[in-house]
Amino acid sequence: MMRAEASAEGGARVSQGRSLVRGIGQVLASQIALALVGFLTLPILGRRLGPEAYGDFSLFVTLLGVVTYQDVARQLLILEHSRRSATPADGEALTRASTTLIVVLAALVGAFALEPVSAAALVAIALLHGLSSRSYAALAARGRVGAATAIRNFAWSGAFAASCALAFVSSGPLVYALPFVVALGAVLLLYRSCDEAPATGPSLALASDPAWQRWSGWAHLKRSPNWPQYRAAALDLLGFTVASSVVAATDRLLLEKTVGGEELGLYCGAYDLATRVHVVSAALSATLFPLLATQLHEQGFERTARRFTDLASWLIACYFLGLLALLAADRALLDIFLGPAFAASRPLFALLLIGVFVHAFGFLVTPWQRARGDFASQCRAYVRAALVMVTVGIFLVPMYGALGALIAYLCSRVAEVQLVWCELRTWPSALVPRRRIAVALAMAFTLAALATWRFLEFA
């Protein structure tokens, strides 16, 4: 009997392991495909659109990510599906409430920062994204997060490719707005075709409730017995997502409003090229999270911490060598991927690599903290970083343009410094890798010195 139970347990572990590996493979494959499409389309978009129109395109894509990132329903529904604690009506109400939030946000941001066509497209994308959240959560809770992520990434890849093709016809905002609307519509249809969850259930809303409360889901949520836990979790998630979105968009928004034109395009070109490595970084982060969570549960903190330190050390070394290669080939990269019109982006590109290196620590520390159940640290770190970035940007961007935006971006990387510092303070002294920390600091200072020299040489 004991052997049979042991055999069954071993078989379950093998099955879970295969499912995990399959999901990780799907995430990595789709992320790499998205990165490749981004790299291949960047030189065409840069040349066909030109610096000014490319700046508008980059701002639109940035705001698209910022708005959809505020969709807290996805994280909440994944958790509730896993616990089986949310009723179908709760799921429907959460989806509607979160969709309403991001649609209103898209309308406000679009009216403030985009042309009318791009603003309307942003609202449509927010609506489609929000409506697909429940199906995404159901797929993720059933162990199909890899497939759900792959659908989204391949749709985005198609949108970038379509924008690239349409750029040969026109450089207007419809060229880059329409493909993303179509892509998000396709994602919604594919998610719905895979989702087996019930669409809705008995609502707690009353006929006497205002119409906006009924269609937004608020009338049901405020009477749900689970509302207190939904509210607490949503506030935590919103704190982090809003702060990180401010960090992601402040530099370009300030540039667009104070300087705009060609200087915005030059900065966006350098920024987009330098941060393309984050696509792979995000895949690593998504891969590490389930692996670390499993190892912490099965092997304990000390053993997992040592393995994580070994892995992080190798990854940071790879980042350092890769960024050195990018710095050495900066002229060729800018010419190949962006074209001669972006030659003035070269000094900006050099300094941006410093921020990219520091940001890499966040992609490693964040999945480690979340595997331990710590979400508050990221919220605190990014709220402080957002305040620093906005303060610096308000003063420096109007005075120095793209250089001021770059300084604001570098200052925002205080978020990753906080994450690493706060995490190491919680570790037992015997586990703190002091020598490896010293080596990482030496890498950072070396890259900073070389990038500064390159900036001064060509500025």
Buried (B, 14 or more C-beta within 10 A) or exposed (E): EEEEEEEEEEEEEEEEEEEBEBBBEBBBBBBBBBBEBBBBBBBBBBBBBBBBBBBBBBBBBBBBEBBBBBBBBBBBBBBBBEEEEBBBBBBBBBBBBBBBBBBBBBBEBBEEBBBEBBBBBBBBBBBBBBBBBBBBBBBBBBEBBBBBBBBBBBBBBBBBBBBBBBBEEEBBBBBBBBBBBBBBBBBBEBBEEBBEBEEEBEBBBEEEBEEEBBEBBBBBBBBBEBBEBBEEBBEBBBBBBBBBBBBBBBBBBBBBEBBBEBBBBBBBBBBBBBBBBBBBBBBBBBBBBBBBBBBBEEEEEEEBBEBBBEBBBEBBBEBBEBBBEBBEEBEEBBBEBBBEBBEBBBBBBBBBBBBBBBBBBBBBBBBBBBBBEBBEBBBBBBBBBBBBBBEBBBEBBBEBBBBBBBBBBBBBBBBBBBBBEBBBEEBEEEEEBEEBBEBBEEBBEEBBEBBBEBBEEBE
